[in-house]
Amino acid sequence: MSETAGPTEQHISTTAIPDLQEKVLQAIKTVYDPEIPVDIYELGLIYEINVYPVNNVYVQMTLTSPSCPSAESIPGEVEQKLKAIEGVNDVKVELTFDPPYSQDMMSEAAKLELGFL
C-alpha cells in the first residue's frame, strides 16, 4: 500500500501490519526541530517511510539546511523513537539533501502554525 500526502509527495509504503505503519508515523510526528514548533513530518522533512514484512523500517529524510545545527540529533532521535516501538526489528534513517528542502514542502497545518498562511 502506498500513499502520497501534501506538496512533498511523501511516500509511505508497507506490506506489514497497518498498525505498525501507524505507530511509525505517530512516532515520527513526536520529533521536532528544536528551533521550529512544528514536527518534522509536517515540516516536510520526511521524504520516504517504508515498513518491510520483517518489520524493518527505512526512513529517508532531510533537514531544513545542510548546516542545520541539529543535523546529528534529529536523525538520531528518529531512529531512537522508531527502535522503541514494540515489534520493530531494525531501523535505518538515511539523510539526503536531494531534493533540497524548501518551505513549499511544509503541510498547510505547518504553514498555518508558523504564520505563512
C-alpha positions in Angstrom: 0.0 0.0 0.0 1.3 3.5 -0.7 0.0 6.9 0.0 1.1 10.4 -1.1 0.5 13.4 1.0 1.0 17.1 0.7 3.3 19.0 -1.5 6.3 16.9 -0.6 4.7 13.8 -2.1 5.8 11.8 0.9 5.9 8.2 0.2 4.7 5.6 2.7 4.6 2.0 1.8 4.1 -1.1 3.7 3.3 -4.8 3.4 3.4 -5.2 7.1 0.6 -4.7 9.6 -1.1 -1.3 9.1 -0.9 -0.8 12.9 2.9 -0.8 12.8 2.9 1.7 9.9 0.6 4.0 12.0 2.9 3.6 15.1 5.9 4.5 13.0 4.2 7.6 11.6 3.0 8.7 15.1 6.5 8.3 16.5 8.0 10.4 13.7 5.4 13.1 14.5 6.8 13.4 18.0 10.2 14.6 16.7 10.6 18.4 16.4 13.3 20.6 15.1 14.4 22.4 18.3 14.1 25.8 16.6 10.7 25.3 15.0 7.5 24.5 16.9 6.3 22.0 14.2 7.0 18.3 14.0 9.4 17.1 11.3 6.7 15.3 9.3 4.5 18.4 9.0 7.6 20.4 8.1 8.1 18.1 5.1 11.4 16.7 6.3 10.3 13.1 5.8 10.7 12.0 2.1 10.0 8.3 2.5 8.9 5.7 5.0 9.0 2.0 4.3 7.9 -0.7 6.7 9.1 -4.1 5.3 7.5 -7.5 6.0 10.1 -8.4 8.6 9.3 -5.2 10.5 12.4 -3.4 9.4 11.8 0.4 8.9 13.5 2.7 6.4 13.2 6.4 6.6 14.6 8.9 4.1 14.6 12.4 5.4 16.2 15.8 5.0 16.9 18.8 7.2 15.9 22.5 6.7 19.5 23.1 5.6 22.8 21.1 5.3 24.3 23.3 8.0 21.4 22.7 10.4 22.7 22.7 14.0 20.5 19.7 14.7 22.0 17.6 11.8 23.1 14.9 14.2 20.4 15.0 16.8 17.2 14.9 14.7 18.0 11.7 12.6 19.3 10.0 15.8 16.1 10.9 17.6 14.0 9.5 14.8 16.0 6.3 14.9 15.7 6.0 18.7 11.9 6.6 18.7 11.4 4.0 15.9 13.5 1.4 17.6 11.4 1.9 20.8 8.2 0.7 19.0 7.3 -2.8 20.0 7.6 -5.1 17.0 10.1 -3.0 15.1 13.1 -5.2 14.1 15.7 -2.8 12.6 15.7 0.9 11.7 17.7 2.7 9.0 17.5 6.5 8.7 19.1 8.0 5.6 19.7 11.7 5.4 19.6 13.3 2.0 19.6 16.8 0.5 18.2 15.8 -2.9 15.8 17.4 -3.5 16.8 20.4 -1.4 14.4 21.4 1.3 12.1 24.4 0.7 9.2 25.9 2.6 6.9 24.6 -0.1 7.3 21.1 1.4 5.5 22.1 4.6 2.0 20.9 5.1 -0.8 23.5 5.3 -1.0 22.9 9.1 2.7 23.7 9.5 2.4 26.9 7.3 -0.6 28.0 9.4 1.3 27.3 12.7 4.3 29.3 11.5 2.2 32.2 10.2 2.9 31.5 6.5 -0.8 31.4 5.6 
